[in-house]
Amino acid sequence: MGAQPEQELFLYDPSLLLKLDFYRSPAKFNPPITAVAPGEPWLKVRPLKTGDYRRGFLQSLSQLTNVGEISEAQFLNRFAEMRAKGDYYVTVIEDLRSNKIIGSATLVIERKFIHSCGIRAHLEDVVVDDTYRGKQLGKLIVVTVTLLAEVLGCYKMSLECKDKLIPFYRSIGYVDEKGNSNSMTLRYANQNRL
Ligand SMILES: CC(C)(COP(=O)(O)OP(=O)(O)OC[C@H]1O[C@@H](n2cnc3c(N)ncnc32)[C@H](O)[C@@H]1OP(=O)(O)O)[C@@H](O)C(=O)NCCC(=O)NCCS
């Protein structure tokens, strides 16, 4: 008997995406689309999988920022760390015709003592491949992880973005709260880890 192909792992339980009620989002989709029915039979919204290294996930992220040279082993190691922590919800859109990842967004959960040991959400690393932009997919992936954070019990979700994307996020329900919307950064030159 030949070797069995290795089973791919999901980063998180894909059935969570079946629980999202898109009517709860203020975002307007025209035509209407959801994570389960993204408008084309060849589009799939799902959690990141181990095999996505070979489906161009990192190439897609490189349209957002510098990704660096990452081997498959490094990718799988980081994937395993995220999966073990259980607080990372990297969500992707795949084009099933080419088996390529064409967009993604990450929801990260932060555990708190405040708010009765509450949990809050951060939106990170939103990108849609440039040849697929302007087709509501950016809105779709952001609304997907935003609704997911609510299903998981978060009391709020926040993000940092370029000024020009403020209207995009406003249309999805994010608010630049008066006196409370600054973002500050300190970048480390030396990135040696413990
Ligand atoms: C931002 C990004 C994810 C949007 O993806 P997209 O699939 O083109 O977005 P959508 O088609 O869902 O657009 C949704 C709405 O936002 C608007 N919008 C999209 N990109 C925008 C941009 N760069 N600037 C201003 N408005 C934008 C669209 O006009 C659209 O408005 P409408 O609903 O009134 O028609 C995509 O442009 C991208 O990957 N950019 C590079 C990476 C990046 O900047 N990521 C965000 C980091 S915070």
The ligand as an SDF file (V2000), in Angstrom:
LIG
                    3D

 48 50  0  0  0  0  0  0  0  0999 V2000
   -8.2190   46.9360    1.8940 C   0  0  0  0  0  0  0  0  0  0  0  0
   -8.5300   45.7210    1.0350 C   0  0  0  0  0  0  0  0  0  0  0  0
   -8.4810   44.4530    1.8880 C   0  0  0  0  0  0  0  0  0  0  0  0
   -9.9640   45.8890    0.4630 C   0  0  0  0  0  0  0  0  0  0  0  0
  -10.2670   44.7530   -0.3100 O   0  0  0  0  0  0  0  0  0  0  0  0
  -11.3840   44.7690   -1.4670 P   0  0  0  0  0  0  0  0  0  0  0  0
  -11.7520   43.3390   -1.7280 O   0  0  0  0  0  0  0  0  0  0  0  0
  -10.9480   45.5720   -2.6200 O   0  0  0  0  0  0  0  0  0  0  0  0
  -12.5720   45.5300   -0.7130 O   0  0  0  0  0  0  0  0  0  0  0  0
  -14.1180   45.4980   -1.0750 P   0  0  0  0  0  0  0  0  0  0  0  0
  -14.3110   45.1970   -2.5180 O   0  0  0  0  0  0  0  0  0  0  0  0
  -14.8160   44.6310   -0.0990 O   0  0  0  0  0  0  0  0  0  0  0  0
  -14.4910   47.0220   -0.7910 O   0  0  0  0  0  0  0  0  0  0  0  0
  -15.3770   47.3980    0.2160 C   0  0  0  0  0  0  0  0  0  0  0  0
  -15.5440   48.9010    0.2550 C   0  0  0  0  0  0  0  0  0  0  0  0
  -14.3490   49.5490    0.6830 O   0  0  0  0  0  0  0  0  0  0  0  0
  -13.8700   50.4580   -0.2840 C   0  0  0  0  0  0  0  0  0  0  0  0
  -12.4080   50.3210   -0.3720 N   0  0  0  0  0  0  0  0  0  0  0  0
  -11.7490   49.1850   -0.6470 C   0  0  0  0  0  0  0  0  0  0  0  0
  -10.4150   49.3990   -0.6430 N   0  0  0  0  0  0  0  0  0  0  0  0
  -10.2430   50.7020   -0.3580 C   0  0  0  0  0  0  0  0  0  0  0  0
   -9.1100   51.5280   -0.2460 C   0  0  0  0  0  0  0  0  0  0  0  0
   -7.8710   51.0570   -0.4090 N   0  0  0  0  0  0  0  0  0  0  0  0
   -9.3030   52.8140    0.0500 N   0  0  0  0  0  0  0  0  0  0  0  0
  -10.5590   53.3230    0.2090 C   0  0  0  0  0  0  0  0  0  0  0  0
  -11.6750   52.5770    0.1000 N   0  0  0  0  0  0  0  0  0  0  0  0
  -11.5270   51.2810   -0.1720 C   0  0  0  0  0  0  0  0  0  0  0  0
  -14.5210   50.0380   -1.5820 C   0  0  0  0  0  0  0  0  0  0  0  0
  -14.6690   51.1380   -2.4570 O   0  0  0  0  0  0  0  0  0  0  0  0
  -15.8420   49.4750   -1.1260 C   0  0  0  0  0  0  0  0  0  0  0  0
  -16.7760   50.5100   -0.9210 O   0  0  0  0  0  0  0  0  0  0  0  0
  -18.3410   50.2710   -1.1940 P   0  0  0  0  0  0  0  0  0  0  0  0
  -18.7930   49.1830   -0.2460 O   0  0  0  0  0  0  0  0  0  0  0  0
  -18.9390   51.6030   -0.9000 O   0  0  0  0  0  0  0  0  0  0  0  0
  -18.4220   49.8660   -2.6300 O   0  0  0  0  0  0  0  0  0  0  0  0
   -7.5610   45.6060   -0.1860 C   0  0  0  0  0  0  0  0  0  0  0  0
   -7.5760   46.8300   -0.8920 O   0  0  0  0  0  0  0  0  0  0  0  0
   -6.1320   45.2670    0.1900 C   0  0  0  0  0  0  0  0  0  0  0  0
   -5.7970   44.0910    0.3740 O   0  0  0  0  0  0  0  0  0  0  0  0
   -5.2650   46.2760    0.3200 N   0  0  0  0  0  0  0  0  0  0  0  0
   -3.8460   46.0730    0.6190 C   0  0  0  0  0  0  0  0  0  0  0  0
   -3.6170   45.6190    2.0340 C   0  0  0  0  0  0  0  0  0  0  0  0
   -4.2210   46.5500    3.0730 C   0  0  0  0  0  0  0  0  0  0  0  0
   -4.1040   47.7740    3.0000 O   0  0  0  0  0  0  0  0  0  0  0  0
   -4.9020   45.9480    4.0690 N   0  0  0  0  0  0  0  0  0  0  0  0
   -5.5820   46.6530    5.1340 C   0  0  0  0  0  0  0  0  0  0  0  0
   -4.6930   46.8100    6.3010 C   0  0  0  0  0  0  0  0  0  0  0  0
   -5.5350   47.6920    7.5950 S   0  0  0  0  0  0  0  0  0  0  0  0
  1  2  1  0
  2  3  1  0
  2  4  1  0
  2 36  1  0
  4  5  1  0
  5  6  1  0
  6  7  2  0
  6  8  1  0
  6  9  1  0
  9 10  1  0
 10 11  2  0
 10 12  1  0
 10 13  1  0
 13 14  1  0
 14 15  1  0
 15 16  1  0
 15 30  1  0
 16 17  1  0
 17 18  1  0
 17 28  1  0
 18 19  1  0
 18 27  1  0
 19 20  2  0
 20 21  1  0
 21 22  1  0
 21 27  2  0
 22 23  1  0
 22 24  2  0
 24 25  1  0
 25 26  2  0
 26 27  1  0
 28 29  1  0
 28 30  1  0
 30 31  1  0
 31 32  1  0
 32 33  2  0
 32 34  1  0
 32 35  1  0
 36 37  1  0
 36 38  1  0
 38 39  2  0
 38 40  1  0
 40 41  1  0
 41 42  1  0
 42 43  1  0
 43 44  2  0
 43 45  1  0
 45 46  1  0
 46 47  1  0
 47 48  1  0
M  END
$$$$
